[in-house]
Amino acid sequence: MLIAGGGPVGLALAGDLGWRGVRSVVAEVRDGSVFQPKMDMVGIRTMEFCRRWGIVGDVESAGYNRSYVQDCAWVTNLNGYEFGREAFPPPEREKPPPQSPQHRERCPQNFFDPVLTRFAGSTGQADIRYRTELVSFTDHGDHVRAVLRSAETGETYELDADYLVGADGGTSTVRTGLGIEMSGDGALTYTANAIFRCDGLEKLHTTTPGYRYIFIGPEGTWATLVAINGRDQWRFSLIGDDTQQEPTAEEMRAAIVRAVGREFDFEILSVLPWVRRQLVADSYRKGRVFLAGDAAHLTSPTGGFGMNTGILDAVNLSWKLAARLHGWGGEALLDSYDFEQRPVAVRNVTEAGDNLKRMLAPRIARPDPALFADDDSPATQEARKRFGDDYTAMMKREWHSIGIHLGYVYEGSPVIVPDGTPIPSMAVSSYTPSARPGSRAPHVWLDGERSLLDEFGPGFVLLRFDSSVDAAALLAAAGESGVPARVADIDSVEAAELYERKLVLVRPDGQVCWRADEVPADPAAVLRRVTGQPAAAKVGA
């Protein structure tokens, strides 16, 4: 297996493949260093995968100051007026919601990538080659031949792989080589990020400390500031419009001073101009070549969906590739990757774009200039409060999005067996667990710190909520076809009520793919369906 791109998605894919016993080579053009972390929030579903991989402790201890408050506030400047805020506890005090054994974690990419690198390496199956460029590739039908170039030696060499996955970012060489277009909005805003260092910034302003600040002036929303390590490093984002432009060093420094509201000493470590996009690839697969992560979807960071959607890509694709290579997965299983993940990306990318519109709304309906006047009269204070309350209410959808992270459904997937029940509500700010086929198998605490999710491993798991039901025929059919499967008897009234059927089959990625109260009349047919194998030929055909 060849993976182009050694960012979080490529590394997660290599790690998950290795966890399933599949060897991979990761070709990453960088040296592994991250000076401009593109993400900093590891979502709740990603943390569930980290739990499965046994690296939750590594994420928590990766380097972010977990005692740092996570409030989000909207202000004129840090020494000016605060319009409102959404309060969140520090990561070390955040509790998992009832629907999961995990909570989201603050872990910027410069901390998260090394965790995933160690995880992938610990499997003994991942060969991570930094400063290695994918020059070209050719799909030969039964394998992919790639040309790689080492920046260390200048050597160009060929590598044959069963499959190629392009996790090589928004300018993906793999996607370009496949000739796959992207649909959506190619330029929402031109933005420039500056990472700067200032120890004790909180002592230089009057605003209550927070993780993220949104700056609103007479022109509307113009910048944000994020505590990138919870200590002394900050990411300042100067948000432009859809006109291409790059601020000078002097303009960036002046913007940071304006945001803080006073002159102060700070060191700019790096500046990165970038374009905020809302795009999804028209296809995720062509032959033996696949797309994942930013190569497949580009999204505004408003909401923190980008990397987390990419990790979901990686886990969805990983078990299907492993199944195919191990001989029990059919070609239709690989086809289902595009069918299942593209709608998830479309939903998430659209939601992130809508979050951006809400954040930038004051640019459209310009705030009353009186809000920024040096005037603390009761009327002005009331106007500020009214404006702040409206903005706070509008922004809540971005801060509370558990339905995006856990409520996705692979509706109509060719490798899911529907049970005739209606699709659950696709809410954003709430999530009602469902064991309906196509949904994430819900969490229930079984005993102590053991979650029902801890039952799910590299193979299929048949959850049995009534031990009197004989599942031997289904297991026998799995054994005959080489499908890894086992029965897990669950003695939990809460879980039985939530899963609603006596037998529930959960895929290797933790999604429900079939459920019923008894073993099907043709268990082999069900297994062929969920593993993408062709239907059995009719007698006499």
N, C-alpha and C positions, 0 to 999 in steps of 0.2 A: 504494500500500500504506500503510495506517495502522497504526502500532504504538502501543498504549496502554501506557506504562510505559517509562522510560528508565533502568532498573537494568541490571545486567550482561547479563541475558537479552535484554531489548529492544534494547540497544546491539549485542550480538553478532548478533542477527537483522538489524538494520539494516545492520551491516557486511558480513555474509555475503550479504545480498541485493544490496547495492551492488557487492560483489566479483563478483556474477553479472550485473551490469548492470541491476538493478531499483531503481527509485526508491522511497523511502519517506519518510513523515513520522512522527516520533516525538513523541508528546505526553506530557510528563512533568510532573506536578504540582509536583515539588520544583524547586529552583534548581540541582540537580546536586551540591550539597555533601553529604558523607557524614560525619556526626558519630558515628554508631554503626555501624561496619562489621558487616554480618550474616554475612560470610564472610571467610576469610583464606587458604584453601587452594585454589589452582588445580590441579585434578587432572590426571593424566597424559594423559587423552584430550583434555581442554580444551587442554592445552599442545600436543598434536599439531595441534589446529585453529589455535592461535596460530602454530605453525610454518608451516602452510599459508598463513595470512594475512600472514606476514612480520613478526610483532610480538613474537617471543620476546625479542629484545633489549630492547624497550620494557617488557615485563613484568619482566624481570630488573633493570632500572634504575629501576623505578617509584618506589622509595623505601624498601622494607623493607631492614633491615640483613642482607644475605645472609651475613655472617660470624657471625651469632648462632646459637648452638647450638640444636638443635631437640628435645632430650630431653623426654620426658614423665615426670613423677614424681608419686608419691602419698605424701602426708605428713600429719602431724598439723598442723603449721604450719611456716613457713619457718625458724623457729629451734627446731624440735622434732625429731621423729623422721621419718626417711624409710623408708617401707615397701618401696619398690622403684621402678624406673624402666625405661623403654624408651629406649635411646640412638639418636639420629639425628644425622647430620652437619649442619653448616650448609648452607643451600641452595647456596652457592658451591662446596661440596665434594661435593655429592651427585652420584652418577653415574646415568645412565639405566639401567634394568634391561635385560636382553637382549631383552625383548619390545617395546621402544620406542626411538625416537631421542631421546625427551625424558624428563625426570623431573618430578615434581610441583614446584610452586613456591609459596613463601610470598608472597602478594601480597594483603593485605586490600582490601576493597571500596573504601575511600577512595583507594587507589592504582590498583586494577584498573579501576574505572569510567572515570577519565580516559584510560587507555590505550585502552579500547574506544571511547570518544568520539572520540579522534583517528583511530582506525582507520576508524570509520564515516564520519567527515568526509573522510578521505583518498580515499574512493571517488568523491566528487563526486556521490553519489546519495542521501545521507541529509540530511534537513532536520530537525534536532533542535530542538524547541521546548520550552524549559524554562518552568516556571511556567504550564503550559497544562493545563487539566483537560478530560478527556472527560466531558461532561455526559450525553449520551445517544447512541444510535445506532439506526438502522433498516436491516435487511437488505431490500433491494428486489429480490433475486433475481439481478439482473445487476450490482449494485454495492451498497456500503454507504454510507449517508449518516450522518455523525457531526456532532454539535454539540459544538464546543470553546469553552472560555472562557479568555481570557488574563488571568492575575492582574495583569499589568503595566498593562493598559489597561482591564480590566473588560469588554472587547469579547467578545461571543458571536457565533460565526460557524459556518457549515456547511462541511463538507469531504466530497467524494465520493471514495471509494477502491474499488479492485477488491476488496480483502479487508481485514478488520480482525483483528489479532492482539492478544489481551489478555495482556500480560506485566506486568500492573499489580498484582502482589502478592497476598497472602493475602486481602485484603478486596476483591478484584477487582470493579470496576464492570462489566467486561465479563461475567464469569461470573454475577454477580447479574442483569444485564440479560438474559442468555440463559436464566435460570431453571435453571441446572445445579447440582445438589447435589454435595456431597463426602461420601465414605464413609471411615470410620475412627474414630480417637479424637481428639475435639476439644480435649482438655485433658490432656496428659500431666503437665506441671508448670507452675506459675506461677513465673517466674524474673525476677530483676531484674539488669540489666547496669549496671555503672558503669565508664566510661572514666576512669582517673585518671593523672596525670602525677607521676612521681618519678624524677629523674635519679640513677642509681647505686643503684637498689634492691638490686642483687646484693651490694653492700657492707654492707647492713644485715641480712643473714641468714647462717646457717651452711650452708644447703642448696646443693649444687652447682647452678650456673645451669641453667635449662631454659626451654623454650618454653611448656610447659603444666604446671601443677600441679593435682592433684586433692586436695582437703582432706577428710580422714576423721576424724571425732571419735566420741565415744561414741554419738552419735545416728546415725552412719553417714556417708555422703557428703553434704556440705552446701554445697560451693562449689568453683569452679575459678578459676584465674588464668592468663591468656594474655599473652604478650609481643606486643602488637598491632603494634608497629613495630620491635621488636628494639633499641630504644634507651631511650626514657624514658616511653613510654605503655603502659598495661596495661589489659586488660579483665577485670574481676572479675565473676563471675556467682554470685549468691546463689540457690541452687536451692531452690525451695519444693516443695510437693506439689500435689495437684489442687484445693487450696482457694485461691480468689482472695484475694490479699492483696498489698499494696505496702509495702515497708519505708520508714520515714521516713529523712530525711537522716542523722539521728543513728545510726539502726540500721545504715545502710549503712556509715558511717565506722567504727563499732565492729566490724562484720563484717570489714572490710578489715584493721583492726588485729589482730583475732584471727587472721586467715589468715597475716599476716606474723609474728606472735608477739612484737610489741613496738610501742611507740609510735613514730611517725615522722612526718615532714612530707610531705604529699602534697596534690595539688589534684585534686578531682573535676571533670572537664570536662563530663560529661553522665551522666544516669541514664535508663535505658529499661526499664520493666517490659514483659514480653512473655509470651506463652503458647506453650509447646512443644506442637506438634500433630503428628498422624500421620494425614494425610488425602490422598486422591486424588480428583480430580474424576471424576464418573460418566461424563463424555464430554468429549472434547477439541475437538469440533467441532459446530457447528450452522450449516448453510448456508455462508455466506461468512465466518463468524466462528470464530476458533480461540483456544485457550488455550495458554499456555506458561509455564514457570517456576513460581513460587509460586502463580500463579493456577490452575495445574493440579495442583500437589502441594505439600503442606506437610510438612516433615520435621524431626525433631530434628537439630540440628547435629552430633550425635555420629557422626563418620565423615567429615564434609565432603562429603556427597553432594548436598545441596540445589541449590546454584548449578550444580554440574557436571552434574547431571541436566538442569537447565534449559538449559544451553548445548547439550547433546545434542538437546533439543527443538528449539532454534533452528536447528541445522544440518540436522536431519532435515526440518523444515518448510520451510526456506528454499529448498532446491533443488527441492522439489515445487511450491511457489508459482511459482518462476521458470520451471519447465518448463511449467506451465499458462499463464502469461502469455506465454511465448515460442511457445506453440502446439503443442508436441510432447508435453505431458503430459496425460493423461486425468483425468477426474473421480475415477476409482478411485485415482489416485495421491494425491490429497488425502485420500480416505477412509483410506488406509493409515497416515497420520500417527497417528491415534488407535490403530489396531490395533497399531502397532509400539511407540509410546512409552508407552502406559499400563502395559503389563506391566513395562517397565523401571522406571517410577516405583513401582509396587506393590512390586517386589522391593527397590528402594533404600530406600523409606520404611520398609518392614518391617525391613530390616537395621539402619537407623539407630535405630529404636525398640528393637530387641533390644540394640544397643550401649548405649543409655541404661539398659536394665534391668541390664546387666552393671555399668555404672559405678555405679549406685545400689544394687547388691546388698547392700552393708553396711547399708543401712537395713532390709532384711528380716531378715537374720541378723546382729543387732547384734554388733559386735566385743566381745571380752572387755574389760571396763573396765581390766583390768590392763595392757593395751597402752598406756594413756595415763597410767599412774602415773609418778611421778618415781622410777623404779626401774630401774637398769641391771644388775640381777642377770643371770647367765647364763640363767636360766629365762625371764625377761622378754624378753631379747634373742632367744632362740630362738623365743618365741611371736610376737614381732614379725616375725621373718624368715619364719616359717611362714605367717602371715597375708599378708605382702607377696608371698611367692612365689606363693601361690594367686591373689591379686588380679592379679599381673602376668601369669600364665598366662591368666587369664580375659580380660584386656584386649587381648591380642595380636591378636585377631580385628579389633578396631577399627583398630589401628595398621597392620595389613598387609591391605589390601583391594584388591589389584590386580585380582582377579577381578570386582569390582563395576564398576570403571572401564573395563576392556577386554574382559571376558568376556560382555557382554550379547549376546543373539542374537534376531533378529527371526523367531522360529519361527512358521511357518504364515502369514507375511505374504502377502497376495494379489499383491504385486508382486515376490516372490522365487520363483525357479524351483528347487524342491528337487531334489536329486540322489540321494535314497534312502539317504544315509548317516545314521547315528544322531546325535542331538543331543549335542554334547560336554558334559562334566561342567560344571555351573554352580557352581564352587567360589568361595569368597570370598577366601581368603588366598593363592591361587595362580591362575595363568592359563597354560593351554597354548594357544598360538596355533593357529588353525584357519582354513582358507580355505573351509570348508563354507558354502554359500549361506545368507545371513542373518547371517553373522558379520562382524566388523570385519576388513578385509583386513590380514593380518599384516605387520609390519615385518621387513625384512631389510636389512642394510647391503650396498650394491652396490659402492661404491668410495669411498674417502676418507670424507667426511662426508655422502654422498648416501644417503638411505634410499629403500627402495621406496615408502614413503608419499609421497615427493616427486613421484612420477609422477602422483598423483591431483590433478585440477583441477576446473574447473567442469562438465566433461562426463563421459561414460562413458569408461572406459579398458579396452580389451581387452588383458590381459596374455597374451603369447604366449611360452611357454617352449620351443617347438620351431619355429624359423623355417620349417621345411619345410611346416608346416600352412598351407594357403591360407585366409585369413580374408576374402578379397575379398567373398564373398557377404554376410557379416554387415555389413561396412562399407557395402556398396551398399544394403542394406536400411535401415540407419541414415540414409544420405544421402537416400533416397527419402522417408522419413518426417520428415526434419528434425531427427533426434536427434543432438546433438553427440557424436561418438565418434571415437576414434583407437586405433591399435594401438601398444603399447609392447613391443618385443622385449626380454626379460629373459635375459641370459646369466649365470645364477647357479645352480650346482648346488644350493646350500642353499635358494634360493627355490623352485626347481622341485620339490624334495622336499617342502617345506612346503605348497605350493599343490596338489600331488598330481594336477593335470590340466594338459594342454598349453595349454588356453585357459581363462581366468578373466575374467569380466566384472565390473568394479567400478563401482559407482554414483558419482554426484557427491558423496555424503557419505562415501565411503570404505568402504562395505559391499559385500561380495560378493553378487551377485544371480543369477549363473549360472556354471556351469563344466562342461566336458566335454573330451574329447580330440579332438573334431572339430566343425566347424561344423554346427549343427542342420539337419535337412532343410528346415525352414521358419524361417529366421532372422527373418523379419518377425513371426512369431507370438511368438517369444521377446521381441523388442523391444516389441511391443504389451503383453505381460505385464508387463515390468519398468518400463514407462512409464505403466501404468494405462490404456492405450487399450482400447476394446472389441474383442472378437474379430471377425475378418473374417466377413462374412455368407457363409453357404454358398451355393454355386451353385444356382440354382433356387429358393432360399428366397423 
